[in-house]
């Protein structure tokens, strides 16, 4: 059978950065093809070339055996190529139907076309078991449902080749399995799926073939049935991955953070946090496990100064955190940073970086006042040297401090955010979803950094939906459901079944 897609000698450079170099491989029609590699390996750039976002500097792409010059995304869509991005391209205050129709409204026939499109979407949802209401508003949908909307858009546009970039990065296990069922149905219809993911178990679970990239080049392509996670990891990174990182014995120090009876009620009088209480000590990692949306984000926002609590007692190093007497949280994050509280936010693009700024400028965000000289000016020569050392120590790729951080891969953006907070030498580190959407080598690096901080006596509060990450890092585990802590376990008591029940709301006895 003719391959659905064939890459021949594809190369793409961004200035001195070689994103893709002589890339050659084929994707079989009617298959699920995995594409893996470290952050910055060139995967997303290659798929952006296929989708028409970028133009290759050299080489050619064949679709069904015919060379195609894909000049823009509209041409890619016309050729039957669809792409679901890691960060969804949806207008949140519009309906599913409106989002699908954007760009093809139909002029004066809009009303009649809306009715026809709605009927077509309902038929697609039934056929592919997408479980989406075309008249629902996007901001009312869960993350998993929003992703189904993105897939619905591509099916409506008659996509025969579907590219998914880190599709499960923000999904629960149940939502992931639902997505995989949809992809299998897609495959049964004879369509082709290209799956970019860092979760190697998912590659083994869902794909037929996997191509591995490193440094912008193809390292190899293997049948999924004949490989293992260890083999793929070694191909990706070029060395064995250490699964059990060294750590000093658990020896917690004095209390750093003490919370009693924390409550949070929103403007609609919905209780988001209720009766939260725990103590976090120096030299320990306390992980909060739970399905996203159960109060973890709100708790981290309060502790980082981004949000005011409704009530409760919150002490840091024996003194009350300065919430009292405030009408809003304006300026509070800065105060908290000065106290010694660092924050790695869950959403790095929204809260962690400024995409239009250079890597160098992002490394000083929030801490720029500490880097001024006695005349109140920033010494950019010293800041650049500091940034270059930071990028070297944390293996940020490419090592170019003048590059806009928005051009870096997600994993390398995350390294910059973590490096910035680590260099602040905090007493308390708030870490939200530290390895979301990053590769296995970067996961190892981030985990090593967090364990090093813990061994140096820093108190770390970790929020993660990845139970394997919780197992690898935590000394103690708190489980949250519905804005409450439903249980606490020592790491020696780690049990996925028990944690799962607590995540579902089975309170401690």
Secondary structure, 3 states (H helix, E strand, C coil): CCCCEEEEEEEEEECCEEEEEEEEEEECCCCEEEEEECCCCCHHHHHHHHCCCCCCCEEEEEECCEEECCCCHHHHHHCCEEEECCCCCCCCCCEHHHHHHCCCCCHHHHHHHHHHHHHHHHHHHHHHCCCCCCCCEHHHCCHHHHHHHHHHHHHHCCCCEEEEECCCCCCCHHHHHHHHHHHHHHHHCCCEEEEECCCHHHHHHHCCEEEEEECCEEEEEEEHHHCCHHHHHHHHHCCCCCCCCCCCCCCCCCEEEEEEEEEEECCCCCEEEEEEEEEEECCCEEEEECCCCCCHHHHHHHHCCCCCCCEEEEEECCEECCCCCCCCCCCHHHHHHHHCEEEECCCHHHHHCCCCCEHHHHCCCCCHHHHECCCCCECHHHHHHHHHHHHHHCCCCCCCCCCEHHHCCHHHHHHHHHHHHHHCCCCEEEEECCCCCCCHHHHHHHHHHHHHHHHCCCEEEEECCCHHHHHHHCCEEEEEECCEEEEEEEHHHCCHHHHHHHHCCCCCC
